Amino acid sequence: MKDAYDVVVVGAGPAGAMAAREAAVCGASVLLVEKRPAVGAPVRCAEGIVTRDLLEFTTPDPKWISAVIRRARFMGPGGANFLISGKSDDEVLGYTLDRKIFDRELVMRAADAGVEVAVHARAVPFVEDNRIAGAVIHQHGVSHTVRAKVVIAADGVESKFAKVAGIDTTVPLADLDSCVQYLVTDIDIDPEMNVFFWSNAECPHGYIWIFPKGPRTANIGIGIPGTKSGDGHRAKDYLDRYMEKNFPNGKVTELIVGGVSTCRPLSCTAADSLIICGDAARMSDPFTGGGIYQALFSGQLAGRTAADAVVRNDCSKKALMVYDAAWRSSRMGKFLSRSYLIRDVFFRMDDAMLAEVIESVPDLQLNEVTVPSVLAAMLKNNPWIAMKFPKLFLHRK
């Protein structure tokens, strides 16, 4: 580990790995720091991604694809449901990844591009002249100060770098989902179908998901806001009741717990010598909690922006705000703004209304399963939604 790099990236998840590789490809010297001893573990993710989003960055590799998804079923109270499939029988709508292998593959690609990688290394901000000037890295009982022209914070919702830079990182309790997921085997499922289940009685202001991981195996999880959690009705309580009702003989081989921010992104994602991306920037989907695509997109953009700033010898906030403006005006940025409104609409519906809306939608054949595509189908069959929730349908492009 050297004393100085052009770019230091904190966090080796998809956002950090993409940022590090992109900066290195653009000519910067890069250090990638990961606090855990192994990249990709533990997994705090349902591991699903739609085909379009994955293909934007890489070609699917069987070694990190757990399941190919060709169908999705949306379910509501009382058995209400509709099925989404592709426009052809063999069309792939998405994938369930093996994040432990996928994340390591991204880091290996970064290393091949010249990135230096440090694992089991905890990074905290190094501040000089009232600005972040690098990171103090604690590894194997030794502390090392590393200077950087740009630090890219990709270290998740618990990131400290934005706060030190004076950015408000507060997540309201109502916008912080408590999530629990089991890896379950020996269950009867369609190995090519994702399932999404909504019910305010069984998963209040959240949803339950079933994402196949192979034959008779799936990630089954739940996310509910912290405001809906308490003694006897925590996320795990709801999930256990669902499991007992639907998969009483399933065998749980892994338990994953964690918090997911479902708020709007940070009001600012750049400061002097600092760029914030992925979950650290609160870029997870407010409606579904998913964040793989946002991590890949923002990481790639952050790496390019940082390298360009180094070349221009201008790493000021003004120069790095190019990144902030670019992601907000992108397809991703517009999607996040819309998704927050969609979440608000669904959470206002009681179970009777949820059942009515879901039951009204016929089986669909779509090119991809996305929140906007499903919403369009719901609107077509329930035009009253636009009248009841007009803000949702402003700026629909």
JOWOHU-V999319 format. One line per field, one symbol per residue. burial: I if it has 9 or more other C-alpha atoms within 8 Angstrom, else O. A space follows every 50 residues. Layout:
burial = ???
This chain:
burial = OOOOIIIIIIIIIIIIIIIIIIIIIIOIIIIIIIIIOOIIOOOOOIIIII IOIIIOOOOOOOOIIIIIIIIIIIIIIOOIIIIIIIOOOOIIIIIIIIII IIIIOIIOIIIOIIIIIIIIIIIIIIIOOOIIIIIIIIIOOOOOIIIIII IIIIIIIOIOIIIOIOIOOOOOIOIIIIIIIIIIIIIOOOIIIIIIIIII OOIIIIIIIIIIIIOIIIIIIIIIIIOIIOOOIIIIIIIOOIIOOOIOOI OIOOIIIOOIIIIIOIOOIIIIIIIIIIIIIIIIIIIOIIIIIIIIIIII IIIIIIIIIIOOOOIIIOIIIIIIOOIIIOOIIIOIIIIIIIIOIIIOIO IOOIIIIIIIIOOOOIOIIOOOIIOOIIIOOIOOIIOOIIOIOOOOO
